[in-house]
Amino acid sequence: MQARTQFRLAMLENGYWPLLNDCKRPIEKNWQKKRPDRVEVLSWDRSLFASTGMKIDDDLAVIDVDVADASLVEALASALGARFPMLFGFGLVRHAGNVKEAWIARVDEPFRRIPSRRWVRRGDDPDDPATAKHLVECFGSLGTRQFAVDGPHTRNGMGEVVSTYRFAGGMSPATTPRASLPVLPKAAYEQACDLFDEIAAAAGLTMVKAGRRGEAELRRFELDADTEIETRDHGVITVAELERFVRKQHPRDLRCSGTFHDPTRVRTDSHLINWGRHGLGIWDTMTETTWHRRERAPSATFAFLEQLRGRNPFK
């Protein structure tokens, strides 16, 4: 039995939901709903996919410190740890080959996503995909989310492993029962984002955009058939024309500007165009908002059910 299979079985025994991953990406169909049992996990032993993911379910929550500056990460850990010492005393700290970290614990009230502002170094172009953008995002179980926790994190063009996932202090999902993770109030996750905003501002970083705070709106259903999209490789075309093109050609790396929602977003490589369960999607790489056709918006009934889902049934 391979070491990664032992890790996955230990995760399962400790109360977590293991996933078969290709680096960051889960590869099993219906991974969002199909919880594997011991037999299925054992069947992965022969798989060439060497990474393991963990679904964020029930009361699990993650503080994803997507910050490529060690001093900022350390400052946040110090400030948050002073307020909630249980987080670093009994929670899990995942590394992924660089200074970025993910802090895993439980929460008393499930939520979807809570983000900080997005920050860049002064003078950097926030619309440039190569610019490092610093932010903290907290993820709970009300959104469909998983985090890779073991095995390769990234590979180079030759398929060679560049970095791997590891945990601080030997505490990982394979060694730490889920029930022993600290339960933090939802306010702790909100404070993690607020504290980072204060730290980033004090360090002289520039805020990318003063968007909505709280549980973030990640989808905007505001595109119409005649909305004009300025693409990088095909000029200006309407949403209806773009839909036909994407369905027929299945292009890769199709990009556009953001002038359809913000006249200042003129870089034609700043948004990615894709096709998914909501049809055409235009993903803003700066704000991580995806734009869809107006007709694809969820019904009022669906929105009401989502609100009910977000309530804490134990209060």
C-alpha positions, -999 to +999 in steps of 0.1 A: +000+000+000+013+034-010+019+061+016-007+084+000-033+056+005-024+053+041-027+091+045-062+090+029-074+061+050-062+078+081-081+110+070-112+089+066-108+073+100-103+108+116-136+120+102-125+139+071-137+136+035-107+126+013-106+133-024-085+120-053-067+150-067-044+160-095-024+186-076-050+212-066-078+197-088-102+169-078-106+144-106-135+122-095-170+129-109-195+140-084-168+146-058-190+174-044-217+149-033-202+114-033-183+107+000-159+078-005-157+048+018-127+027+027-132+004-003-131+033-027-101+049-011-083+016-014-091+015-051-072+047-055-040+030-045-033+021-082-041+056-095-014+077-110-029+108-093-007+113-062-024+143-045-052+142-019-079+168-014-102+174+016-138+186+011-149+214+034-180+200+049-203+205+079-184+225+105-150+226+088-137+260+078-104+273+063-086+306+065-067+307+031-038+332+035-031+338-002-003+362+007+031+360-010+049+380+016+063+362+047+062+393+069+025+399+062+017+362+069+036+363+102+019+396+112-015+382+106-007+349+124+005+369+154-025+392+156-051+365+150-033+341+173-034+366+201-072+368+199-078+331+192-049+311+205-068+278+200-064+282+163-026+276+163-026+255+194-049+228+180-057+238+144-039+226+113-015+248+093-009+237+057+020+249+036+022+246-002+058+251-011+060+289-004+050+313+023+013+311+016-006+291+043-040+277+050-053+275+086-079+248+092-103+246+121-140+243+128-167+270+131-198+274+152-219+288+123-213+275+088-208+301+061-199+303+024-170+327+018-157+357+036-129+377+019-106+405+028-099+433+004-074+425-024-040+443-022-010+448-044+024+465-039+023+502-047+030+508-084+020+473-095-007+470-122-036+450-105-050+441-139-018+423-149-024+386-143+013+383-134+010+408-105+010+393-070-023+400-053-025+395-016-057+386+002-072+364+028-103+343+020-122+322+045-142+293+033-170+273+050-192+244+041-221+264+026-201+267-006-187+238-026-150+239-018-121+215-013-084+220-004-055+198-014-037+185+017-012+159+006+011+151-024+023+173-053+012+209-053+026+219-086+045+203-115+067+218-142+062+214-179+080+180-178+056+167-152+083+169-124+071+178-089+081+214-080+064+217-046+044+195-023+018+200+005+030+197+041+017+205+076+034+223+105+042+203+136+032+170+122-005+178+127-024+169+096-058+154+087-041+120+089-028+125+124-054+148+140-090+137+146-115+162+133-133+163+166-101+177+182-100+207+160-109+240+178-143+254+172-140+292+165-168+317+162-177+329+128-165+363+140-130+349+141-130+343+103-144+378+098-117+393+120-090+374+101-100+394+070-103+427+089-069+423+105-053+415+072-068+447+057-053+467+086-019+450+082-018+455+044-027+492+047-001+498+074+025+481+052+018+506+024+000+482+000-026+495-024-062+483-022-073+469-056-110+476-053-133+486-024-159+459-031-186+444-010-175+429+023-191+401+042-200+368+024-189+379-010-210+379-042-190+358-066-215+358-095-232+386-113-261+379-137-261+411-157-250+402-193-275+407-221-274+392-256-263+426-271-237+434-244-204+440-263-173+422-251-138+433-262-119+401-267-081+398-269-079+378-301-113+383-319-121+420-314-154+433-301-183+409-303-217+406-286-225+381-258-248+362-282-220+359-307-195+349-280-218+322-268-221+307-303-183+308-307-175+292-274-201+264-278-188+256-314-150+261-310-143+253-274-114+277-274-087+276-247-073+307-230-100+330-244-096+364-227-113+398-228-112+432-212-136+443-184-150+474-202-184+458-203-187+464-165-160+490-158-147+514-185-113+516-168-106+478-171-091+480-206-065+452-205-078+425-228-061+397-208-077+406-175-108+384-178-111+347-187-140+334-208-154+299-201-185+278-203-201+261-173-233+252-155-245+288-158-236+289-195-212+316-206-190+329-178-165+358-178-142+356-148-126+387-135-091+377-124-088+407-102-120+405-081-127+368-088-163+377-098-179+357-127-204+374-150-233+355-166-263+361-188-292+378-170-315+350-179-294+325-160-300+341-126-314+318-100-351+321-094-365+338-063-375+304-049-339+291-053-325+323-037-349+319-007-338+282-002-302+294-003-309+319+024-325+292+045-295+270+040-272+297+053-290+300+086-277+282+117-302+255+125-288+252+161-298+288+171 
